[in-house]
Amino acid sequence: MTTETRSDLIDKMTENLPVLRKKLKLSQEGLAEFIGISRYTVMLIETGKRRMTWNTFLSLVLLFDKNEETAVLLRALEIYTDDLDKMIKQQPETDL
């Protein structure tokens, strides 16, 4: 997956994060606890004052994909794409 594609997915998640969070009836504090970041970081991301990291994006995707309602939204909003699905399901190469 290219850096540009990752950036586009992060932008879409950032734009839709408040809606997705509210669908799960989560406060910024609750969301922060789920994914292991501070409430302040969630607030900065939602207000566009801090760029979401790829690791935060993946944590959010995993959280929202496990809820039926938000999983559908992730796909409708083109946040969870076929390319992302392939990347997530890809077997990592090991040196074993």
C-alpha positions in Angstrom: 0.0 0.0 0.0 1.4 3.4 -1.0 2.1 6.2 1.4 -0.4 8.3 -0.6 -3.1 5.7 -0.2 -2.4 5.5 3.6 -2.6 9.2 3.8 -6.0 9.3 2.0 -7.4 6.6 4.3 -6.2 8.5 7.4 -7.8 11.7 6.0 -11.1 9.9 5.6 -11.0 8.4 9.1 -10.1 11.7 10.6 -13.0 13.4 8.8 -15.5 10.8 10.0 -14.1 9.9 13.4 -16.7 11.9 15.4 -19.6 10.2 13.6 -18.1 6.7 14.0 -17.3 7.4 17.7 -20.8 8.6 18.4 -22.3 5.5 16.6 -20.6 3.4 19.3 -21.8 5.9 22.0 -18.2 6.5 23.0 -16.9 9.8 24.5 -13.4 10.9 23.4 -12.2 9.5 26.7 -13.8 6.2 26.1 -12.4 5.9 22.6 -8.9 6.9 23.9 -9.0 4.2 26.5 -10.0 1.6 23.9 -7.1 2.3 21.6 -4.5 3.4 24.1 -4.0 7.1 23.4 -5.0 10.2 25.5 -8.3 12.0 25.3 -6.3 15.1 24.4 -4.8 13.3 21.4 -8.3 12.2 20.2 -9.5 15.8 20.6 -6.5 17.1 18.6 -7.1 14.6 15.8 -10.9 15.3 15.6 -10.2 19.1 15.4 -7.5 18.6 12.8 -4.7 19.9 14.9 -2.8 16.6 15.0 -2.3 14.1 12.2 -3.4 10.6 13.0 -0.6 8.0 12.9 -1.0 4.8 10.8 -1.0 2.8 14.0 -3.8 4.8 15.5 -5.7 4.4 12.2 -5.3 0.7 12.3 -6.4 0.5 15.9 -9.6 2.5 15.0 -10.3 0.3 12.0 -10.1 -2.8 14.2 -12.4 -1.3 16.8 -15.0 0.0 14.3 -14.9 -3.1 12.1 -16.0 -5.3 15.1 -19.3 -3.4 15.3 -21.9 -4.2 12.7 -23.1 -0.6 12.3 -19.7 1.0 12.1 -18.3 -1.8 9.9 -20.9 -1.0 7.3 -20.1 2.7 7.6 -16.3 2.1 7.2 -17.0 0.5 3.8 -19.6 3.0 2.7 -17.2 5.9 3.6 -14.4 4.0 1.7 -12.2 3.9 4.8 -12.0 0.1 4.9 -11.1 -0.7 1.3 -10.3 -4.0 -0.6 -6.6 -2.9 -0.6 -6.7 -2.4 3.2 -8.4 -5.7 3.7 -5.7 -7.5 1.6 -2.9 -5.7 3.5 -4.4 -6.7 6.9 -4.9 -10.3 5.9 -1.5 -10.6 4.3 0.9 -13.1 6.0 4.0 -11.3 7.3 7.3 -12.7 6.0 9.4 -14.3 8.7 13.0 -15.4 8.9 12.2 -18.6 10.8 
